[in-house]
Amino acid sequence: MKLYKNIRFCFSKAITSLSFVTLLFFGACSDDYLQDGSITDGAIKEEEVWGNDAYARGVLNNAYFSIPEGFNIDGNGGMLASGTDEAVNSGVNATISIFNNGTWGPLRVVDDQYNSLYEGLRKVNLFMQNLDGAAIIATDGLTVAEDKSRLKGQAFFLRALFHFELVKRYGAVTLATRVFNRGENLNLPKNTYQECLEQILLDCDSAVNSNLPLWTGESTGRYYWRSGDKGRATQTAAMALKSRLLLYAASPLYAAESGITWQQAANAAKEIIDLKAHTIYSNYTNIFNYGAAPYNNEVIFATRAQNRNDIEQDNAPISYDGARGRTNPTQELVDAFETKNGRLINDPANTLYNESTPYLNRDPRFDLTINYNSRTFKGKQIETFVGGNDGLNKNINATKTGYYMRKFLSEAANWNQNSNTLARRPWVVFRYAEILLNYAEALNEAQGTAAMTEVLSSVNLVRQRSGVGMPPLQTTNPNGDGYVQPIKEAIRERIYNERRIELCFEGHRFYDIRRWKLGELYLNKPVTGMRIVRDANANLTYNRFTVENRVFEEKNYLYPFSQNTINRQPALIQNPGYQN
């Protein structure tokens, strides 16, 4: 009997710690991605898998590899930020540009995770189907029943996460909550969006009610993850997924179909806040740096940490050992950073902003996020002025906007040298700052002025992080042009901007703009950069210029299913606007 069609087992040794998983099975996805066969290639039989503790756990371990990460979604260093007004990709004819140039469709897809996510669902469902009879040897002082409950909790979380990753891209999809048999009809239609929502919520709640540790950093009590198991599911990870899911579901893109209220979204975030398990970490840069702060208190869930330097090689300025400078922040993102007095740069009353010295006196997160002209990185100054070592048109990979991304980059990493240095990093999926901003947004929409003290308190915890220390947001803050809107609407705009700054490059902006139904406002217009010219006396002049014209249409609120997917599963029906 085969366990997977076209999947070969590559057991190297029975390591069950996710942080050290090098084993288990790798191979091409079957064309029948919804199908779970029942036999291996003959090397290892089904009963041998479930009769061996390490092999059985390995099926679940391997499912974690289906979690998408955002450092490289196109195979060429592209990040989702370059599909929004956050960034431009420096690559010539970059695949990521399909999001922006009007060619996005069934025959030109990017970030197509459909097969990979169903592959993950298949593994999770297979594990859940066989767990009760599996020969699990209890660990960490648990009984077998308790250990199986903890394993099942991980599976519930992963199943919820994989379905959510599908739904946030494609909208309603076909739910996969069981193992599909080889002989059955796999030309399955979509479930409704509400059915998808209900299933994800059910699996999140099931994960929370299992024997999962409360959170990754928990080290006391009966249930906790050892240091080698960081990166596995926890109760707060499932709660964070529920918070994001309900925030999306309550937003304008989905609210009519979901029936979810803003108050429900606020309540989901508040449950995490009330646990007091997570906090805002003091060092913004080190949130994402495993070596400096492994799975710190702000990180709710992150992928397994890997030793790597590809993030730096893909995104550092071009003069740094031949880096490719892929993710170039736009002037629109740069302009979104306030000055240190808490005012937007287009506020007429803002005396700290000067167009001749535009990078002075900015929100400290600007310096922690953007590599700009004259900023020091890895011991030397960046030169993005025209003719500078990292400047516009310096080479084929040079910045297209006058900026490079700083966030995520480790100054300890080295590349393209005789002796290279790696830095250990995960992709952070959920962190506490997002939960606070989820709560503030949802509560503001649900209650407005009546809850303004609590709304502002939540936002200000993020703004006043140690090392950032931005002034607290006030109800009297103008919206930037001197006009003070009604409090709820004005604070909504400031929360939107806070998400834009705090969560930039983490993949949120792409989906925030869509769930707010503001694609036509932000994504259907040019993005700009800054051309810096240095004269013979080293004086600098700054001129904004158009980098790219961007296209956004109504259909672009959802991903298209690839034509290959529709050909295999015509009952799925293509998303509106993408039909041939």
C-alpha positions as CSV (number, residue, x, y, z in Angstrom):
1,M,0.0,0.0,0.0
2,K,1.3,3.5,-0.9
3,L,1.3,6.3,1.6
4,Y,1.7,9.1,-0.9
5,K,1.4,9.0,-4.7
6,N,4.7,10.2,-6.2
7,I,6.2,11.0,-2.8
8,R,9.4,9.2,-1.8
9,F,10.4,8.7,1.8
10,C,13.8,9.9,2.5
11,F,14.3,8.9,6.2
12,S,17.8,9.8,7.3
13,K,17.4,9.4,11.0
14,A,14.6,9.6,13.5
15,I,14.8,13.2,14.6
16,T,11.4,14.5,15.8
17,S,12.5,18.0,16.9
18,L,11.3,20.5,14.2
19,S,14.3,22.7,14.6
20,F,16.5,19.9,13.5
21,V,14.3,18.2,10.9
22,T,16.4,17.2,8.0
23,L,14.6,14.0,7.3
24,L,11.4,12.5,6.1
25,F,9.9,12.7,2.7
26,F,10.5,15.2,0.0
27,G,9.4,15.0,-3.6
28,A,7.3,16.5,-6.4
29,C,3.6,17.2,-5.7
30,S,1.3,14.8,-7.3
31,D,-0.9,16.3,-10.0
32,D,-3.8,15.0,-8.0
33,Y,-3.0,17.4,-5.2
34,L,-6.3,16.6,-3.3
35,Q,-5.6,12.9,-3.5
36,D,-4.0,10.9,-0.7
37,G,-3.0,7.5,-1.9
38,S,-2.3,4.8,0.6
39,I,1.1,3.3,-0.2
40,T,4.7,4.3,-0.5
41,D,6.9,3.2,-3.3
42,G,7.4,-0.1,-1.5
43,A,10.3,0.9,0.6
44,I,8.3,1.6,3.7
45,K,4.8,0.3,4.2
46,E,1.9,2.2,5.8
47,E,1.8,0.0,8.9
48,E,5.5,0.5,9.4
49,V,5.1,4.3,9.4
50,W,2.3,4.3,12.0
51,G,4.0,1.6,14.0
52,N,7.1,3.7,14.5
53,D,7.0,6.7,16.8
54,A,9.6,8.7,14.9
55,Y,8.1,8.0,11.5
56,A,4.6,8.8,12.7
57,R,5.7,12.1,14.2
58,G,7.7,12.7,11.0
59,V,4.5,12.9,9.0
60,L,3.3,15.9,11.1
61,N,6.8,17.4,11.2
62,N,7.0,17.4,7.4
63,A,3.7,19.3,7.2
64,Y,5.4,22.3,8.8
65,F,7.4,22.7,5.6
66,S,4.2,23.8,3.8
67,I,4.0,27.0,5.8
68,P,4.7,29.8,3.3
69,E,7.5,32.3,4.3
70,G,7.8,35.7,2.8
71,F,11.5,36.3,2.1
72,N,11.4,34.9,-1.4
73,I,8.1,34.2,-3.0
74,D,9.1,34.2,-6.6
75,G,12.4,32.3,-6.5
76,N,14.3,35.5,-7.3
77,G,14.4,37.3,-4.0
78,G,10.9,38.9,-4.5
79,M,8.9,39.9,-1.5
80,L,5.2,40.6,-1.3
81,A,6.0,44.2,-0.4
82,S,6.9,44.8,-4.1
83,G,3.4,43.9,-5.1
84,T,2.2,46.9,-3.1
85,D,3.0,50.6,-2.6
86,E,5.7,49.6,-0.1
87,A,8.4,48.7,-2.6
88,V,9.6,48.1,-6.1
89,N,11.6,45.1,-7.1
90,S,15.0,45.8,-8.7
91,G,15.0,42.7,-10.9
92,V,14.6,43.2,-14.6
93,N,11.2,41.7,-15.7
94,A,10.8,40.5,-12.1
95,T,8.0,37.9,-11.7
96,I,6.7,39.9,-8.7
97,S,5.9,42.8,-11.0
98,I,3.0,40.7,-12.4
99,F,1.0,41.9,-9.4
100,N,1.4,45.5,-10.6
101,N,1.5,45.6,-14.4
102,G,-2.0,44.4,-15.4
103,T,-0.8,41.0,-16.7
104,W,-1.9,39.0,-13.6
105,G,-4.2,36.2,-14.6
106,P,-4.6,32.4,-14.8
107,L,-1.7,32.1,-17.2
108,R,0.6,34.5,-15.3
109,V,0.5,33.7,-11.7
110,V,2.9,34.6,-8.8
111,D,2.9,33.3,-5.2
112,D,0.8,30.4,-6.4
113,Q,0.7,28.3,-3.2
114,Y,-2.4,26.3,-4.1
115,N,-0.7,22.9,-4.6
116,S,1.8,23.3,-1.7
117,L,-0.9,24.2,0.8
118,Y,-3.1,21.2,-0.3
119,E,0.0,19.0,0.0
120,G,0.3,20.3,3.6
121,L,-3.4,19.6,4.2
122,R,-3.0,16.1,2.9
123,K,-0.2,15.3,5.3
124,V,-2.1,16.8,8.3
125,N,-5.3,14.9,7.5
126,L,-3.4,11.7,7.0
127,F,-1.7,12.2,10.3
128,M,-5.0,12.9,12.1
129,Q,-6.7,9.9,10.5
130,N,-4.0,7.6,11.8
131,L,-2.9,9.2,15.1
132,D,-5.2,7.2,17.4
133,G,-3.7,3.9,16.3
134,A,-0.1,5.1,15.9
135,A,2.6,3.8,18.2
136,I,3.4,7.1,19.9
137,I,5.9,6.9,22.7
138,A,5.1,9.6,25.2
139,T,7.6,12.4,25.9
140,D,8.3,15.2,28.4
141,G,6.5,13.4,31.2
142,L,3.2,13.2,29.4
143,T,0.9,10.2,29.1
144,V,0.4,8.7,25.7
145,A,-3.1,10.2,25.6
146,E,-1.8,13.7,26.6
147,D,1.0,13.5,24.0
148,K,-1.4,12.5,21.3
149,S,-3.6,15.4,22.3
150,R,-0.6,17.7,21.9
151,L,0.2,16.2,18.5
152,K,-3.4,16.6,17.4
153,G,-3.4,20.2,18.6
154,Q,-0.5,20.9,16.2
155,A,-2.4,19.3,13.4
156,F,-5.5,21.3,14.1
157,F,-3.5,24.5,14.0
158,L,-1.7,23.6,10.8
159,R,-5.0,22.6,9.1
160,A,-6.5,26.0,10.1
161,L,-3.4,27.9,8.9
162,F,-3.2,26.1,5.6
163,H,-6.9,26.8,4.9
164,F,-6.5,30.4,5.9
165,E,-3.5,30.9,3.6
166,L,-5.7,29.6,0.8
167,V,-8.7,31.7,1.7
168,K,-6.7,35.0,2.1
169,R,-5.4,34.5,-1.4
170,Y,-8.3,32.9,-3.4
171,G,-11.4,33.6,-1.2
172,A,-13.6,30.5,-1.0
173,V,-11.8,27.3,-1.7
174,T,-12.5,23.5,-1.4
175,L,-12.2,22.4,2.2
176,A,-9.9,19.5,2.8
177,T,-10.8,18.1,6.2
178,R,-10.2,14.4,5.4
179,V,-8.1,12.0,3.4
180,F,-9.4,11.8,-0.1
181,N,-9.5,8.3,-1.6
182,R,-7.9,7.5,-4.9
183,G,-11.0,6.3,-6.6
184,E,-13.4,9.2,-5.7
185,N,-14.2,12.1,-7.9
186,L,-11.8,14.9,-7.1
187,N,-13.3,17.5,-9.4
188,L,-14.7,19.2,-6.3
189,P,-16.5,22.6,-6.2
190,K,-15.6,25.4,-3.7
191,N,-17.2,25.5,-0.3
192,T,-18.7,28.9,0.6
193,Y,-16.6,31.6,2.2
194,Q,-18.7,31.2,5.4
195,E,-18.1,27.4,5.4
196,C,-14.4,28.0,5.1
197,L,-14.5,30.6,7.9
198,E,-16.4,28.2,10.2
199,Q,-14.0,25.4,9.6
200,I,-10.9,27.5,10.3
201,L,-12.5,28.8,13.5
202,L,-13.4,25.3,14.6
203,D,-9.8,24.1,14.0
204,C,-8.4,27.1,15.9
205,D,-10.6,26.4,18.9
206,S,-9.7,22.7,18.8
207,A,-6.0,23.6,18.8
208,V,-6.6,25.9,21.8
209,N,-8.4,23.2,23.7
210,S,-5.7,20.6,23.2
211,N,-2.6,20.0,25.3
212,L,-0.6,22.5,23.3
213,P,1.7,24.7,25.4
214,L,0.2,28.1,25.9
215,W,3.0,29.8,24.1
216,T,6.5,29.2,22.8
217,G,8.4,30.8,25.7
218,E,6.5,28.9,28.4
219,S,8.9,26.8,30.4
220,T,7.0,25.8,33.5
221,G,4.0,23.8,34.2
222,R,3.1,20.5,32.6
223,Y,3.0,21.5,28.9
224,Y,5.8,23.4,27.3
225,W,8.1,23.2,24.3
226,R,11.8,22.4,24.8
227,S,14.3,24.7,23.2
228,G,14.7,22.3,20.3
229,D,11.0,22.4,19.5
230,K,10.6,26.2,19.1
231,G,8.6,26.9,15.9
232,R,5.8,24.4,16.8
233,A,2.2,25.4,17.3
234,T,1.0,26.8,20.6
235,Q,-2.4,27.9,21.9
236,T,-1.6,31.6,21.4
237,A,-0.6,30.8,17.8
238,A,-4.0,29.4,17.2
239,M,-5.6,32.5,18.9
240,A,-3.5,34.8,16.8
241,L,-4.6,33.1,13.6
242,K,-8.2,33.5,14.8
243,S,-7.6,37.2,15.5
244,R,-6.3,37.8,12.0
245,L,-9.0,35.6,10.4
246,L,-11.8,37.5,12.2
247,L,-10.2,40.9,11.4
248,Y,-10.2,40.0,7.7
249,A,-13.7,38.6,7.9
250,A,-15.1,41.8,9.5
251,S,-13.4,44.0,6.9
252,P,-15.3,45.5,4.0
253,L,-14.1,42.9,1.4
254,Y,-15.7,40.0,3.4
255,A,-18.1,41.4,5.9
256,A,-21.3,41.0,3.9
257,E,-20.5,37.3,3.2
258,S,-19.0,36.4,6.6
259,G,-21.5,38.0,9.0
260,I,-18.6,38.7,11.4
261,T,-18.8,41.9,13.3
262,W,-15.9,44.2,14.3
263,Q,-16.7,43.5,17.9
264,Q,-16.1,39.8,17.4
265,A,-12.7,40.6,15.8
266,A,-11.9,42.9,18.7
267,N,-12.8,40.2,21.2
268,A,-10.5,37.6,19.6
269,A,-7.5,40.0,19.9
270,K,-8.5,40.9,23.4
271,E,-8.4,37.3,24.5
272,I,-4.7,37.2,23.7
273,I,-4.0,40.6,25.3
274,D,-5.7,39.5,28.5
275,L,-3.5,36.4,28.8
276,K,-0.5,38.6,29.4
277,A,1.7,35.9,27.9
278,H,3.2,38.1,25.2
279,T,4.7,41.5,25.4
280,I,6.3,44.2,23.1
281,Y,9.9,43.3,22.8
282,S,12.4,46.1,23.6
283,N,14.6,45.8,20.5
284,Y,12.7,46.2,17.2
285,T,15.5,44.9,15.0
286,N,16.0,41.8,17.1
287,I,12.4,40.6,16.9
288,F,13.3,39.0,13.6
289,N,16.8,37.9,14.5
290,Y,17.0,34.4,16.0
291,G,20.6,34.7,17.2
292,A,19.9,37.8,19.2
293,A,16.5,36.9,20.6
294,P,15.3,33.4,19.8
295,Y,11.6,33.3,19.7
296,N,11.3,36.3,22.0
297,N,8.2,37.3,23.9
298,E,6.8,39.3,21.0
299,V,6.9,36.4,18.6
300,I,3.7,34.4,18.8
301,F,4.5,32.0,15.9
302,A,7.4,31.7,13.5
303,T,8.7,29.1,11.1
304,R,11.7,27.0,12.0
305,A,14.8,29.1,12.1
306,Q,17.4,28.5,9.4
307,N,21.1,29.5,9.1
308,R,21.1,31.7,6.1
309,N,22.5,34.7,4.4
310,D,20.3,34.8,1.3
311,I,18.1,37.5,2.8
312,E,21.1,39.9,2.9
313,Q,22.4,38.7,-0.5
314,D,19.0,39.4,-2.0
315,N,18.3,42.7,-0.4
316,A,21.5,44.6,0.8
317,P,22.7,47.6,-1.3
318,I,24.6,46.5,-4.4
319,S,28.1,47.7,-3.3
320,Y,28.0,45.2,-0.4
321,D,29.8,42.2,-1.8
322,G,27.7,42.0,-4.9
323,A,24.3,42.0,-3.2
324,R,21.2,42.2,-5.5
325,G,19.3,45.0,-3.7
326,R,15.9,43.5,-4.6
327,T,13.4,45.2,-2.3
328,N,13.4,48.9,-2.9
329,P,11.1,50.9,-0.6
330,T,9.0,53.5,-2.3
331,Q,8.8,57.2,-1.5
332,E,5.2,56.6,-0.5
333,L,6.4,54.3,2.3
334,V,9.2,56.7,3.3
335,D,6.7,59.5,3.5
336,A,4.4,57.5,5.8
337,F,7.0,57.6,8.6
338,E,6.1,60.4,11.0
339,T,8.7,62.8,12.5
340,K,9.7,62.3,16.1
341,N,7.1,64.7,17.4
342,G,4.4,62.3,16.2
343,R,3.2,64.4,13.2
344,L,2.9,63.3,9.6
345,I,5.3,65.0,7.2
346,N,2.5,66.7,5.3
347,D,1.1,68.4,8.4
348,P,1.5,72.2,7.9
349,A,2.3,72.5,11.6
350,N,5.2,70.1,11.5
351,T,8.3,72.1,12.2
352,L,10.6,69.1,12.3
353,Y,10.4,68.1,8.6
354,N,12.5,69.8,6.1
355,E,12.6,68.7,2.4
356,S,16.3,69.6,2.2
357,T,17.1,67.1,5.0
358,P,14.3,64.7,4.7
359,Y,15.7,61.8,6.8
360,L,16.4,63.8,9.9
361,N,14.1,63.7,13.0
362,R,12.0,60.8,11.7
363,D,10.3,58.0,13.6
364,P,13.2,55.8,14.8
365,R,11.6,52.8,13.0
366,F,12.6,54.6,9.8
367,D,16.2,54.1,10.5
368,L,15.6,50.5,11.5
369,T,13.6,49.7,8.4
370,I,15.1,51.6,5.4
371,N,18.6,51.8,4.1
372,Y,18.8,55.3,2.7
373,N,21.6,57.6,1.5
374,S,24.3,58.2,4.1
375,R,23.0,55.6,6.5
376,T,25.7,53.4,7.9
377,F,25.2,49.7,7.2
378,K,27.8,47.0,8.0
379,G,30.4,49.7,8.9
380,K,30.2,51.9,5.8
381,Q,27.9,54.6,4.4
382,I,25.3,53.8,1.8
383,E,25.5,56.0,-1.3
384,T,22.2,56.2,-3.2
385,F,22.9,59.5,-4.8
386,V,23.3,59.5,-8.6
387,G,26.8,58.2,-9.3
388,G,27.2,56.8,-5.8
389,N,28.2,53.2,-5.2
390,D,24.6,52.2,-4.6
391,G,22.9,54.8,-6.7
392,L,20.3,54.8,-9.3
393,N,21.3,53.1,-12.5
394,K,24.7,52.0,-11.1
395,N,24.2,48.5,-12.4
396,I,21.3,46.3,-13.4
397,N,20.4,45.5,-9.8
398,A,20.7,49.0,-8.4
399,T,17.9,50.6,-6.5
400,K,15.0,51.8,-8.6
401,T,13.7,54.1,-5.9
402,G,16.8,55.5,-4.2
403,Y,16.3,53.2,-1.2
404,Y,17.0,49.7,-0.1
405,M,15.3,47.6,2.6
406,R,17.0,47.4,6.0
407,K,14.4,45.3,8.0
408,F,15.3,41.6,8.5
409,L,18.9,42.1,7.4
410,S,21.6,40.9,9.8
411,E,24.9,42.8,9.9
412,A,26.5,39.7,11.1
413,A,25.9,37.8,7.8
414,N,28.5,37.8,5.1
415,W,28.3,36.5,1.6
416,N,30.3,36.2,-1.7
417,Q,33.5,35.9,0.3
418,N,36.0,33.2,0.9
419,S,34.6,32.7,4.3
420,N,30.8,33.4,4.6
421,T,28.8,33.9,7.7
422,L,25.3,32.8,8.2
423,A,22.7,34.2,10.6
424,R,19.9,32.1,12.1
425,R,16.4,33.5,11.3
426,P,12.8,32.3,11.1
427,W,10.0,34.0,9.2
428,V,7.7,35.6,11.8
429,V,4.1,34.7,11.1
430,F,2.4,36.3,14.1
431,R,3.7,38.7,16.6
432,Y,2.1,40.7,19.5
433,A,2.3,44.1,17.9
434,E,-0.1,42.9,15.2
435,I,-2.5,41.7,17.8
436,L,-2.5,45.1,19.5
437,L,-3.1,46.8,16.2
438,N,-5.8,44.3,15.3
439,Y,-7.5,45.1,18.6
440,A,-7.2,48.9,18.1
441,E,-8.6,48.8,14.6
442,A,-11.5,46.4,15.4
443,L,-12.5,48.2,18.6
444,N,-12.4,51.6,16.9
445,E,-14.7,50.3,14.2
446,A,-17.0,48.6,16.7
447,Q,-17.3,51.4,19.3
448,G,-15.6,54.5,18.1
449,T,-15.4,57.4,20.6
450,A,-16.9,55.3,23.4
451,A,-13.8,53.1,23.5
452,M,-11.2,55.7,22.4
453,T,-9.0,55.5,25.5
454,E,-8.6,51.7,25.1
455,V,-8.0,52.0,21.3
456,L,-5.3,54.6,21.8
457,S,-3.7,52.7,24.6
458,S,-3.3,49.6,22.4
459,V,-1.8,51.6,19.6
460,N,0.5,53.5,21.9
461,L,2.0,50.3,23.3
462,V,3.4,49.7,19.9
463,R,4.5,53.3,19.3
464,Q,6.3,53.5,22.6
465,R,8.4,50.4,22.4
466,S,11.8,50.9,24.0
467,G,14.2,52.3,21.4
468,V,11.3,53.7,19.4
469,G,9.5,55.9,21.9
470,M,7.1,57.8,19.6
471,P,4.7,60.2,21.2
472,P,1.4,58.7,22.1
473,L,-1.3,59.0,19.5
474,Q,-4.0,61.6,20.6
475,T,-7.5,62.2,19.6
476,T,-6.5,65.7,18.6
477,N,-3.9,64.6,16.0
478,P,-4.8,66.1,12.7
479,N,-4.8,63.9,9.6
480,G,-1.9,65.7,8.0
481,D,-3.6,68.6,6.1
482,G,-4.6,70.6,9.2
483,Y,-8.2,69.3,9.1
484,V,-9.3,67.4,12.2
485,Q,-11.8,64.7,11.2
486,P,-14.4,63.1,13.5
487,I,-12.4,61.1,16.0
488,K,-13.3,57.6,14.7
489,E,-12.4,58.4,11.1
490,A,-9.2,60.2,12.1
491,I,-8.0,57.4,14.3
492,R,-8.9,54.9,11.6
493,E,-6.5,56.6,9.3
494,R,-3.7,56.8,11.9
495,I,-4.2,53.1,12.7
496,Y,-3.9,52.3,9.0
497,N,-0.7,54.3,8.9
498,E,0.6,52.6,12.1
499,R,0.1,49.2,10.5
500,R,1.8,50.4,7.4
501,I,4.9,51.5,9.4
502,E,5.1,48.8,12.1
503,L,4.4,45.8,9.9
504,C,6.0,46.9,6.7
505,F,7.7,44.2,4.5
506,E,6.0,41.5,6.6
507,G,3.3,40.8,4.0
508,H,0.4,42.6,5.7
509,R,0.0,45.7,3.5
510,F,-0.9,43.5,0.5
511,Y,-3.8,42.0,2.3
512,D,-4.7,45.0,4.4
513,I,-5.3,47.1,1.3
514,R,-7.5,44.4,-0.1
515,R,-9.6,43.7,2.9
516,W,-10.2,47.5,3.3
517,K,-11.2,47.5,-0.4
518,L,-8.8,50.4,-1.0
519,G,-6.9,48.8,-3.9
520,E,-8.1,51.5,-6.4
521,L,-6.9,54.2,-4.0
522,Y,-3.4,52.9,-3.2
523,L,-2.5,50.5,-6.0
524,N,-3.9,52.0,-9.2
525,K,-1.4,54.8,-9.5
526,P,2.3,55.4,-9.9
527,V,4.8,54.8,-7.2
528,T,7.7,57.2,-6.8
529,G,11.3,57.3,-5.6
530,M,13.9,59.9,-4.7
531,R,16.6,61.1,-7.1
532,I,19.5,62.5,-5.1
533,V,22.1,64.6,-6.9
534,R,25.4,65.6,-5.3
535,D,27.2,68.7,-6.6
536,A,31.0,69.3,-6.6
537,N,30.7,70.7,-3.0
538,A,28.9,67.6,-1.8
539,N,25.6,69.5,-1.5
540,L,22.6,67.3,-2.0
541,T,19.4,68.1,-3.8
542,Y,16.3,65.8,-3.6
543,N,13.8,65.3,-6.4
544,R,10.9,62.9,-6.4
545,F,10.3,61.0,-9.6
546,T,7.9,58.4,-10.9
547,V,9.4,54.9,-10.8
548,E,6.5,52.7,-12.1
549,N,3.0,53.1,-13.2
550,R,0.8,50.6,-11.4
551,V,-2.5,48.9,-12.4
552,F,-5.2,47.5,-10.1
553,E,-8.5,46.2,-11.2
554,E,-11.6,45.0,-9.3
555,K,-10.7,41.4,-10.0
556,N,-7.3,41.8,-8.2
557,Y,-8.9,41.7,-4.8
558,L,-8.5,37.9,-5.1
559,Y,-5.8,35.8,-6.7
560,P,-6.7,33.9,-9.9
561,F,-6.5,30.1,-9.8
562,S,-3.9,29.0,-12.2
563,Q,-5.1,27.6,-15.5
564,N,-3.5,24.3,-14.7
565,T,-5.6,24.2,-11.5
566,I,-8.8,25.0,-13.3
567,N,-8.0,22.4,-16.0
568,R,-7.6,19.7,-13.3
569,Q,-10.5,20.9,-11.2
570,P,-13.0,22.7,-13.5
571,A,-15.8,22.5,-10.8
572,L,-13.7,25.0,-8.8
573,I,-14.7,27.8,-11.1
574,Q,-12.3,30.7,-11.8
575,N,-12.5,33.8,-9.6
576,P,-14.5,36.7,-11.1
577,G,-12.8,38.7,-13.7
578,Y,-10.2,36.1,-14.6
579,Q,-12.3,33.9,-16.8
580,N,-10.9,33.5,-20.3
